[in-house]
Amino acid sequence: HRVDRPALVEMLQHAQPEASASEIDMQVEEVEWEGQSAMCGLVTSPAALFAMEKVAQGLSDDERKKCLPNAICCLPFVLAIDHALQFFYKALDPEYLADEDRQESLVGAYRHFANRTVGTVPLTRNRYRQLRRLAGPRGGEVERALLTGSLALLPGRIHSQEVFLALTSTRCR
């Protein structure tokens, strides 16, 4: 899950009206750090790290700078490799990625998901539940707006996407 940054800020401000803007910003940064760390934790296998290196090589300097100190942003990378694995279970194999067209395809998927996730904050399961709990006391309409979107009630919403990170054929037996 991920949430639009303005919606997260508004939910935290409503829950803590006495908090200053800088305190809310620190809380948003903490949630963002947690979510990014969780995403980066999913890509520690040698195959994923090799694919990450190939994607980083295909990006411009400006694209790589957006994710410093990492070579690339983990959330769009996880979504890109998940997408690739849905079509071919060996999509991360070094032999498969030796082909430049396949590398460029993975870079294209990364760019697609990077554009799609701009302005959103990745959520861990606990933070997702926390946001749902914050919305609950405000009524069903606000909770529905958080889940499906309603700019009249909230300046953003939660976005959900299942990540399967397809298993190899040997693990599927």
C-alpha positions in Angstrom: 0.0 0.0 0.0 1.0 3.6 -0.4 -0.8 6.9 0.4 -0.8 10.3 -1.2 1.4 12.5 0.9 -1.2 15.3 1.3 -3.7 12.7 2.6 -1.2 11.4 5.2 -0.4 14.9 6.3 -4.1 15.8 6.7 -4.9 12.6 8.6 -2.0 13.2 11.0 -2.9 16.9 11.5 -6.5 16.0 12.3 -5.4 13.4 14.8 -3.0 15.8 16.5 -4.3 19.3 16.2 -1.7 20.6 18.7 1.2 19.3 16.6 3.3 21.9 14.7 3.8 21.6 10.9 7.4 20.6 11.5 6.3 17.8 13.9 3.9 16.5 11.3 6.6 16.7 8.6 8.9 14.6 10.9 6.2 12.0 11.3 5.6 11.8 7.6 9.3 11.4 7.0 9.3 8.6 9.6 6.4 6.8 7.8 8.2 7.3 4.5 11.5 5.9 5.8 9.7 2.9 7.2 7.9 2.2 4.0 11.0 2.6 1.8 13.1 0.4 4.2 10.4 -2.3 3.9 10.5 -2.1 0.1 14.3 -2.2 0.0 14.2 -5.2 2.3 12.4 -7.2 -0.4 15.2 -6.8 -3.0 18.2 -8.3 -1.2 18.6 -11.5 -3.3 21.6 -11.7 -5.6 19.3 -11.8 -8.7 17.3 -8.8 -7.5 20.5 -6.8 -6.8 21.8 -7.7 -10.2 18.6 -6.5 -11.8 18.8 -3.4 -9.7 22.2 -2.7 -11.1 21.1 -3.2 -14.6 18.1 -0.8 -14.1 20.4 1.8 -12.5 22.7 1.6 -15.5 19.8 2.4 -17.8 18.7 5.5 -15.9 19.9 9.1 -16.4 21.9 10.9 -13.7 18.8 12.9 -12.8 16.7 9.8 -12.4 19.2 8.2 -10.1 19.6 11.4 -8.0 15.9 11.2 -7.0 16.6 8.2 -4.8 19.9 9.0 -3.2 21.6 7.4 -1.3 20.2 4.4 -3.1 21.0 3.8 -6.8 17.3 3.6 -7.6 14.0 3.9 -5.6 13.0 0.6 -4.1 9.2 0.9 -4.4 9.0 1.4 -8.2 11.7 -1.3 -8.5 9.7 -3.8 -6.5 6.7 -3.1 -8.6 8.7 -3.3 -11.8 10.2 -6.7 -11.0 6.9 -8.0 -9.7 5.4 -7.0 -13.1 8.2 -8.7 -15.0 7.9 -11.9 -12.9 4.2 -12.1 -13.7 5.1 -12.8 -17.3 8.3 -14.9 -16.9 9.6 -16.5 -13.8 13.2 -16.1 -14.9 12.9 -12.4 -15.5 15.6 -11.6 -13.0 18.1 -14.3 -14.1 21.4 -12.7 -15.1 21.4 -14.7 -18.4 17.9 -13.4 -19.2 18.9 -9.8 -18.4 22.1 -10.1 -20.5 19.9 -9.2 -23.5 19.8 -5.4 -23.9 16.1 -5.4 -25.0 15.1 -7.2 -21.8 17.1 -4.7 -19.7 15.5 -1.8 -21.4 12.1 -3.4 -20.9 12.8 -3.6 -17.1 14.0 0.0 -17.1 10.8 1.1 -18.9 8.7 -0.7 -16.3 10.7 0.9 -13.5 10.1 4.4 -15.1 6.4 3.6 -15.4 6.1 2.7 -11.8 8.4 5.6 -10.7 6.0 8.0 -12.4 3.0 6.3 -10.9 4.3 6.4 -7.4 5.5 10.1 -7.4 4.0 12.0 -4.4 3.0 8.8 -2.5 4.4 7.3 0.7 4.9 3.6 0.9 3.1 2.0 3.9 4.0 -0.9 6.0 1.1 -3.1 7.2 1.2 -1.4 10.6 1.1 2.1 9.1 -1.7 1.1 6.8 -3.7 -0.1 9.8 -2.8 3.1 11.7 -4.2 5.2 9.0 -7.4 3.1 8.9 -7.8 3.6 12.7 -7.3 7.3 12.3 -10.0 7.5 9.7 -12.5 5.4 11.6 -13.6 7.9 14.3 -14.1 10.5 11.6 -16.9 8.5 10.1 -17.5 6.1 7.3 -17.4 8.8 4.6 -13.8 9.8 5.5 -12.7 6.2 5.7 -14.2 5.6 2.3 -12.5 8.7 1.0 -9.2 7.4 2.3 -9.7 4.1 0.5 -11.3 5.3 -2.7 -10.7 9.0 -3.0 -12.9 12.0 -2.5 -11.2 15.4 -2.8 -14.1 17.0 -1.0 -13.1 15.1 2.1 -9.4 14.3 1.8 -6.6 15.6 -0.5 -5.6 12.1 -1.5 -6.1 8.4 -0.8 -4.5 5.1 -0.2 -3.4 3.1 -3.3 -3.2 -0.6 -3.1 -1.4 -3.0 -5.3 -0.7 -6.7 -4.6 2.9 -7.7 -5.0 3.5 -11.4 -5.6 7.2 -11.5 -6.5 6.5 -14.7 -8.4 8.2 -17.9 -7.2 10.6 -19.9 -9.3 9.2 -23.0 -10.9 11.0 -25.3 -8.4 9.4 -23.5 -5.4 6.0 -23.9 -7.1 6.0 -27.7 -7.0 
